[in-house]
Amino acid sequence: MPTVRRKSRKPLVLAASVLAVLSAHFAAASTLIAAAASAAAAAAPAAGKPGDWRTTIREFAAQHFKNPAWGYSHCQRDYALARELAAADHAKLDDDVLYAAAYLHDMAAFAPWEKEKVDHADQAASIVDTILKGTGFPMAKIDAVRGAIRTHMYDRDPVGAQALYLHDADALDWLGAIGVARIIALVDPKGGPPDGPRAVAMLEDNLAHVPSRVLSPAGRARVEPRKAELERFLKELRQESEDLRTL
């Protein structure tokens, strides 16, 4: 009987190696896809009940906007104060627009919505529709929300009632005791930026530039008490820290 040669196992070994490599690549790709899906899910609020978009947006802000100076609590204060100022001026507001803008105006100060080299107000205005869409918010009002968000900072010029009162509420939140609390809360306990003296410089900058940029009658009426409170704090802090040398 002729000798029967065994077939070489090299092709089988090679095939097994290729399959192993492909399996590893597929596993890595699956991991990346899953991570991307998780990020996308985190970046959009869960759909709420029809007409319940305010609860959806409020809960979304509470979950994602974590910062002592411009996080969820700041959104709450801006909304409440804007309403108070408008009521004092007997100004009529579209509360849908104000609510959405107040709770989402700083969203681009947070990942994954922030964009390098783009002002957070401009970035938030450009993408706010991606958050409001599907929540039940009346999307016909989205341009008004964009406008209010785009001009919420004190150095910008608001147009329209919602934009004006959000702008002034946001400015006033940099003054008084709450203005101090916001900035001091940013101090790095490990000595990184900002340290204590740098935080004081930030407060002094707010004191110098914010008051003149509060524009509404009701807003201007609240400037002096808050300005005086911030001035007293800074004066006493310097006295108690050897002009910041021991801060």
N, C-alpha and C positions, 0 to 999 in steps of 0.2 A: 504494500500500500504506500502510495507516495506520501511524503511528509507534508502535513498541512501546517502552513505558517500562521501564527497568530497575528491578527491585525494589530497594527500599532495603536497604542492608547493615547498618543500625543494629540490627535484631533479632538478626542473626548475631553482631555484635560484642558485644552485651549478653549473649547466651547464652554466648559464649566467656569473658567476664569472670566470669559466675556460676560456670561450671565450674572456672575457675582458683581462685576463692575456696574453692569446696567441696573441691577437691583439696588445697588448703593446709590446710584444717581437718581433713580426713581424715588427712593426713600427720602433723599435730600430735597428733591423737588416737591414731594408731598408735604414735607415739613415747612418749606418756604410758602407754599400755597396756603397751608393752614394758618401760618403766622400772618400772612397778608389778609386772609379772611377775618382773623381776629381783630387786626388793626382797623379794618374797614368797619367791622361791627361796632368797635369802640368809638369810632369817629362819627357815628350817626345815632341819634336818639331812637329808642324803640318807638314804634308807632303806638300812639295812644288812642283812646276812644274818640270817635267823631265829636268835635267841639271841645275836647279836653286838651287841646294843644298847650295851654298854659302850664298845666301840671307836667306834661311831658318835657317841656323846655326847662321848667324850674328844676325838675329832678335831674335832667341832663347836666345843667349847670352845677348843681350841688355835687354831682358825681365826678365831674371832670375839671372844674376850675378850682384848683387847690393852691392858693397863694394868699398870704396874710395882707397883702396890699391891694391886689386887683383880682381876687378870687370871688367866690360865690357871695360872701357877706357884703362885699363892695357892690355887687350887682343889686342885691336887695336894697341897700341904702340908696343907690342912685335912682331906682324906680320909685321908692317911697318919697324921696326928697323932690324929685322932678314933679310928682303929682302935687305935693304941698305947694311948691313954688307957683305952678300953673293955677292952682285954686286961689292962691293969694292974689294973683294978677287977674283973676276972672277970665283966664284963657282957656279956650276949648281945645282939648287934646283928642287925638285918636288913640285910645288906650291900647288897642291891639299893636299899633306901631311902637308905642313907647315901651310896652312890656317886652316885646321881642328884642328891641334894640338894647334895652337896659340889661337884659340877662345875657345877651350874646356879644356886646360891644367889645369885650376884651378877649374873645375866644382865640384870636390869632396871637395872643401872648403865650399860648400853651401849645405843646405838641399834641396831635400831629398837624395842627392847623397853621402854625407859625411858618413864615417864609423868610429866609435869609435876605437881608438888604431891602425888605419891603416893610414899610410902616405897618404896625399891627392894626391900625384903624382902617387903612386901605385894604389890607389883606382880608380882614374880617368882613368888610363891606362886599368884597368881591365873591366871597364863598358862603355867606350866611344863608343863601337859598338852599344849599345842600343840607343844611341842618333843619330848616323849617319845612322843606318839602316833605309831604307825607304825614305831617303831624296833625293836619287839620287847620293849620294857619291859613288865613285868606290870602293866597299868594298874589292877588291883585295889588296888595299893599307892599310888596317886597321892595320896590324902588324907594319908598318912603323910609323903610327900615334901613336900607343901604345908606341913604343920605344922613340919617341920624347917627349911625355908627361911624361914618366917615369923618364927621365933624365933632365927635364927642370930646376930643382933647381941647384944653383951654386955649391953645394957640391957634385954633382953627375957627372959621366963621360959619356958624350954623344958619340954615335957611329953613324956616317953618317952625311951628310951635313945638313939635316933638323933638326936633333937633336942638332947638334953643334950650328947652328945659332939661334935656339930658345933658347937654354941654355944661350948663350952669351947675347942675347937681354934681356932676363929675368933678368940676373945678372946686366947688366948696368942700368936697371930700378930701382935698389936699390940705385944707386949713383946719385950725382949731385942734382940739384934743384928738379927734379921729385922724387928722392929718399926721400928728405926731406918732400915734399908735401904728399907723400904716408903715411909716418909714423906719421907725425903730425896730419893728418886727422883721425888717429885712437884714438887720445886722447879722453877720456870720459869727456864730459863737466860737469858731475855730480861728478867727482872725483874718479871714479872707474878705474880699470886698462885698458890700461896703462895711468898713469898720465904724466905730462910733463917730469919730470926727467927720468921716465922709457922709454919714447919715445926717449929721448936723448941717453940713454944706448943702445937702439935698433939701432939707427943711428951709434953710435960708433962701435957696433958689426959688422954692415955692412961694415963700413970703414976698419975694421981690417981684415975681412975675404973674402969679395967679390972680390976685385981687382985681387988677384992672381989666381982666378978661372975663369977669362975671358980668353978663350983659342985661339980664332981665331986671325989671324993677324989684321984684320980690327977692331975687338973688342978690342984688346989690345991697338990699336991706340987711342981709345976713353976713355980709363980708366983714364989716367992722368988728363985731363981737368975736368972730372966729380969728380974724387977723390979730386982734389984741391978745387973745388967748395964746396963740402961737408965739407972739412977741414975748409975752411974759415967760413962757416956758424956756425959750432960748436964752433970755437974759438970766434967769435963775440957774439954768444948767451951766452956763459959763461961770457964774459966781461959785457954784458948788464943785466945779471941776478944774479950778485954777485956769480958767480960760481954755478949757478942753484938754489941758496937758495931762490930766489924770483921768480922762474919760476912757 
